[in-house]
Amino acid sequence: MTKGKQDKLTRLKRIAGQVRGVAQMVADDRYCIEVLHQVQAIKAALAKVESAILKDHAACCVSEAIASGDADQQRDKFSELIDLFEKVRR
């Protein structure tokens, strides 16, 4: 397993723990602002993982499509990215 992949999995496991912690906070009727701070931390951590995965995709899949010279494959990869960015904007 590559270091990058291991780093992403470690982050995701940490995020899963944070989510379980927030669920327990809600169950324990913790102060709403404390819960919201933890939710914001989870969102920020997910954004970092998302960014790392996107960078990997660009460095690997998209660059391979460009190097292949296959116009259909290039359009497919470009369309995937456009679809992803459109979903983020919603």
C-alpha positions in Angstrom: 0.0 0.0 0.0 1.4 3.4 -0.9 2.0 6.1 1.7 -0.6 8.3 0.2 -3.2 5.7 0.3 -2.3 4.8 3.9 -2.5 8.5 4.9 -6.0 8.8 3.4 -7.2 5.7 5.1 -5.8 6.9 8.4 -7.6 10.2 8.0 -10.8 8.5 7.1 -10.6 6.3 10.2 -10.0 9.3 12.3 -13.0 11.0 10.8 -15.1 7.9 11.5 -14.1 8.2 15.1 -15.0 11.9 15.2 -18.4 11.1 13.7 -19.0 8.4 16.4 -17.9 11.0 19.0 -20.4 13.5 17.7 -23.2 10.9 17.8 -22.3 10.3 21.4 -22.3 14.1 22.1 -25.8 14.3 20.7 -27.0 11.3 22.7 -25.5 12.9 25.8 -27.3 16.2 25.1 -24.1 18.2 24.9 -24.2 21.9 24.2 -25.1 22.6 20.6 -22.2 24.9 19.9 -19.7 22.2 21.0 -21.4 19.7 18.7 -21.3 22.2 15.8 -17.6 22.8 16.4 -17.0 19.1 16.0 -19.2 18.9 12.9 -17.1 21.7 11.4 -13.9 19.9 12.2 -15.3 16.8 10.5 -16.2 18.8 7.4 -12.8 20.3 7.2 -11.1 16.9 7.6 -13.3 15.5 4.8 -12.4 18.4 2.6 -8.7 17.6 3.0 -9.3 13.9 2.1 -11.4 15.0 -0.9 -8.6 17.3 -2.1 -6.0 14.6 -1.8 -8.1 12.2 -3.8 -8.8 14.8 -6.4 -5.1 15.5 -6.7 -4.4 11.8 -7.1 -7.1 11.6 -9.8 -5.6 14.5 -11.7 -2.0 13.2 -11.3 -2.9 9.6 -12.4 -6.2 9.1 -14.3 -6.4 12.5 -16.0 -2.7 12.7 -16.9 -2.9 9.1 -18.3 -5.9 10.1 -20.5 -4.0 13.1 -21.8 -0.8 11.0 -22.5 -2.9 8.4 -24.2 -3.8 10.7 -27.0 -7.3 9.1 -27.0 -9.8 12.0 -27.5 -12.7 9.9 -26.2 -10.9 9.0 -23.0 -9.8 12.6 -22.5 -13.4 13.8 -22.9 -14.6 11.2 -20.4 -12.1 12.3 -17.8 -12.9 15.9 -18.4 -16.6 15.3 -18.1 -16.1 13.4 -14.9 -14.4 16.4 -13.4 -17.0 18.9 -14.7 -19.8 16.7 -13.2 -18.0 16.6 -9.9 -17.5 20.3 -9.7 -21.2 20.9 -10.7 -22.3 18.7 -7.7 -20.1 20.7 -5.4 -21.7 24.0 -6.5 -25.2 22.7 -5.6 
